[in-house]
Amino acid sequence: MRIDRPPPSSAMAGFLRRRSSMPMWVDLTWRVALVFGLIALVLLLHWVGRDGLKDNLDNQISFVDVLYFTTVTVTTVGYGDIVPVTPEARLFESLFVTPIRLFVWLIFLGTAYSLFLRNILYRWRMARIQADLHNHIIVTGFGTSGQEAVHELLARGADPREIVVIDGSEKALELAEAQGCNILCGDSTRDRTLKDVAIHRARSMIVSAGRDDTSILITLTARHLAPRLPISIVVRNEDNELPARQAGATTVINPVSFAGLLLAGSTGGRHIADYMADLAASGGRVKLNERPVLPQEIGGPLSAITTGIGVRLYRDDRPIGFGDPAAQRLQTGDLIIEIVEEKPADRAPDSD
């Protein structure tokens, strides 16, 4: 289900929407065809029931008479006080004057739509999108980090209709909408905004507001609305990593620290940083994968798994390294972190 995109304006702030799958010219053609189809239907019914009509001029009903009567009826303009009396005049009224009348009516209807009907329409469409939002990903903030996160999600095969982007900038939201994501212009620190994107049914949330204090406040707001929601937050200042975790963030990412890790790793070997980036990117030769332990793996060591190279496991949220004695016997409920080889068909063409 896709939704027509309204023109960027502050009046549309707060409405959840999605890019329309129908090009503008197709939508316009469909509307024009609908108008002419309705007029043609009325014309056909008038022609079939023409015995019920009477022409006060010659008591004969021709096709031109029926066409004229149809256009007069559809446009709800005068009946008989001033009438054209020749076929030429009636054709002029039908084919030239009537389109002008319709255009004038469209101006009035367009004004009513902009002031009143549009809000009702978009609230209805927003409700339809909300009803479809289940197990989705919420991205708050569509700056550089947010855009890269969405780009990576799409590269990993995520459905853009399962991604909701929240930002206060319509210009930023247009970029997200162009990728097929659901978008909402609003303030993510407010309960109402997060409820509008069905945060209680979300799969996970990415917070990248551009400011650490704002991101932490968004995390606090999200955590009290969805106590079990996995929340990943980006912070720029190392001092804010602890407050972010205390606010309820599941994962705290510091781009500066990560860049430092890559730089430090490169000093130990020129290929280390490349391999770390390879693990993090979707188009690399290898990737990290998290999965629950399989029934046939229970009781065996982490090193014996065959789906990849086991590097860590989590037991009751406690990290256990592959060299830890606890990793020598997998248990029910363990989560395994493994390095798996990316299939060539899934790899980006330029990944070499």
N, C-alpha and C positions, 0 to 999 in steps of 0.2 A: 504494500500500500504506500503510495507516494502522495505528497501534498504539494500543491502549487505554492511557489515562493512569493510572498508579498513583497512589494517594493521596500527597500531599506528605509526605515523611518523609525523615529522614537515611538510612534504609535503602536508598532509591532513588538516593542520590548515586552518580554514576559510570555510570549507565545512560542510554544514548542512547535517546531516545523521541520520539514525535510524537503530537499530539492524535488521538484516535479520531474517525473520521467517523460512528460509530454512537452515537446518544444513549443515555444510561444506561438509560432505560426500555425501549428497543428491545433492548439487550443483555440486560437482566434477563428480558424476555419470551421472548427466544430461548432462554435457558438453561432456563427453566421448561418451554417447549414441547419442548425436547430431552428433558428428564427424562420428561415424560408420553408423548412419542413412543416412547421406549425401553420404557417400561412397557406401552404399547399393543401394541408389537411382540411382546413376550414373551407378553402375554395372547392375541394372535392365534395365535401358535405353539402355546401350550398348548391353545387351543380346537380347533385343527385336529388336534392329536395327543392329544385327550382320551381316546381308547381305550387309551392307555398309562397312564392314571391310574386309581387305585382309591381309592374312599372306604370306609374301614373301618366307617363308620356304617350306610350303607344300600346300598352297592355301586352307587350311581347318581351320575353326574357332571353337575351342573347348571352353568349359567353362573356362579352365585354361588360354587360350589365352585372353578371355574377361576380366578375373580377372586381369591378368597382364597388359593389356592395360588400364584398369580403374585406377589401382594404379599408373601407369606411368603418366597418364593424370592428375589425381588429384594432384600429387606431382610436376607436370611440370618439369620432368627430361627427359633426352635424348630420341630420337626417331630414332633408327636404325643404328647409327654409330657403336655402340658395343651392340650386342643383345645376350641374352641367347638363345640357340637353342634346349634345351631339356626341357621337362615338369618339371623335377626335378629342373633345374636351374631357371626356371620361378617361380616355387613355392617358392624357396628360396628368389628370389627377392621380391616376393609379400608379403610373411609372415614374413620375417626376416629383410631384408634391408629397406623396406618401413617404418616400424615403427621407425627405426633409423632416416630415413630422416625426418619423421614427428616430431620426438623429437627435431631435430636440428632446424626445422622451428619454433617450439614452443619457443625455446630459443630466436630466433630473434623477434618473435611476442611479447613475454613477455617483452623484452627490450623496444620495441616500445610502448607497453601498459603502462609500468611504466613511460616512459619519456614524452609521449604525449597523448595517447588515454585515460588513466585513468582520467586525468584532464577534458577532454571533457565529459566522461561518468558521472563523479561525479557532474559536473556542471549541466548536464541534470537531474540527479536524484535530485539534490538540488532544481532545479526549480520545479520539481513535488511535492516535500514536501512543498515548499513555497506556491504553489497553493492550497494545502490542509489545510494550517494553517488559521483557522478562529476561533475566540472566544477561543483562547488557553491561557495557562499560561506560562509566561517566568520566569525562575529561573536563576538569575545571581550569580554565585558562588556556588560550590558544596562541601563546607567544611562541618563541623558538622551541622551547622544550616540549610544549604541548603539541605543536605541529610535528616535531620529530617522533613523538610517541605515537601519534595517530598514523603517521606514515609507516612506522615500523609494524604497528598492529595490522594494517592493511597488507603490508608485504608478507606478514606471517599467515595471511589467509582469513583474517577477521572480516565479517560482513559489515560494511559501513552502516547498515541499518541497525546494527546492534551497538553502535557507538553514539553517545550523546555528548555534544560539546557545549559547554556553558562559558560565555564570555560577555563582557560589557560592551565590546566593540562590534558594531555591525560589519565593519570592514574585515575583521578577523573571522567573523562567522561566515562571511561569504566564501572564504577559502575552505572552511570545513564543509560547508554545504555543497561546494563544487565537487567534493570527494564523495558525496552521497550520505554524509553523516546527518543525524538529527541535530538540530541546533536550538539553543535557547539563549536569548539576550536577557541577562539578569545578573543579580548579585548572589554569588554562591555562599556568602556568609549568612544568608537568610534561610530560615526553615522552609518558607513557602517555595523558594526556588528549587531546593533539593527535593521537596515533596512532589513538585511538578514533574520532575524527571524520574519519579518512582524509585527513589533511592533504596527503599525497603526491599525491592525486587532485583537490585543490581548485582552483578557478579563481582565487580571490583570498581575502584575509583582511583583516578590519577589526579593529583593536586599540583598545579604549577601556575600559581597566581602571579608570579613575577616578584613578589615581596614576601619575605619569610613570615612576617607578622600576619599578613593576610592569609597565606597558605595554612598557617597553624590555626587561625581562627576558623577557616573553612573545615579543617580536619576536626576540630572540636564540635562544630555544628553537625558534621556528617556522622561523627561517632555516636552522638546521643540519639540520632534518628535511626541509625543502623548499627547496633552494637557489635555485630559479627562481620561487618563488611570489610574485606581486605582493602586497605588504603595505602597507596604509595604517594609519597610527598617529595617534592624537590625543594631543597634549601640551599642557599648560597653561602651562608655563614656557618662555620663549624660549630659555633657556640649555640646555634639553634637546633642542632640535631637532637639533643636530649629533650628540650621542650616539645619538639615535634613528636617524639615517641611518647612523651607523657600526655600529649593531646590525643593520642589514640592511633597514631600512624603505625601501620604494620611494617612498612618498608620506608626508610629514609635514605634519599639519594642526594649526594653532594657532588654536582658536576665538577667542581674545582678539585675535590679530593680524588674523584675518579680519574681526572686528567693527570693528577699527580701520580697516581698509581701507574698509569701508562708510561709516563715519563721516567719514573723510577725503574720500572720494569725494563725499559729500553736500554738502561745502562748496564744491565746484567747480560744482555744479549739482544741483538738487533731484531730478532724474530719474536721475542716475548710479547712485546706490545701488539704486534700484528695478530698473534694468536689470541690475545685477550679481546681485541676488537672483533676478531672472527667469531668468538664465542657469543659476543653480545649482539651481533648484527644478524638479520634474517638471511642475507644473501651469502653468508660464509659457507665454508666447507663443513664446519662442525657447529653444533649448538648445544646449549644446556637445556635439559628437559627435566621436569619434576613430575613424578608419578607415584601412586601408592604401590606398595609392595604387592607382587602377584602371589596367589596361593601357593604355587609350586616353588616359590623362592623362600618361603617361610622356613626358618631353621638353618638355612645356608648362609654363607658369608656374603658381604656386600661385593667382594671381588669376584664372586661366581656368577653374577647376573650376566645374561647374554644379549640383552637389548642395547647395551652401551657400556661405557666405562663408569662404574660407580665411584663418585668422588666424595659424597657426603650423604648422610641420612638424618632425618629429623624424627625423634621419638618424644612424644609429649612436648612438642615445640622446643626440644633441646637438640642442638646441633651435635652430631657425632661424626668425626672424621673417618676416612677409610682405614686409617691405621689404628684407630681406637679399638681396644678389645671388645667393646660393645657392638662393633660393626661385624664381628665374626659370626653373629647369629641374628638374622633378621626376624622381626616379630610382627604380628598382626597390627596394623595401624601405622606402620612405619611409612614415611615419605622418603623416596629415593631421589637424589639429585645425580643425574648421569650426563655424561658427554656422549652425544650420538652424532653419527655422520649424516650430514644433510644429503638427501637424495638429489642426484643431478637434475631431475625434472623439476624439483622445487627450488633449485638454486638460481639466482639471478644470472643472466648471460654474462655480465661483466665481473662476476665474482672471482674470476681467475686473476 
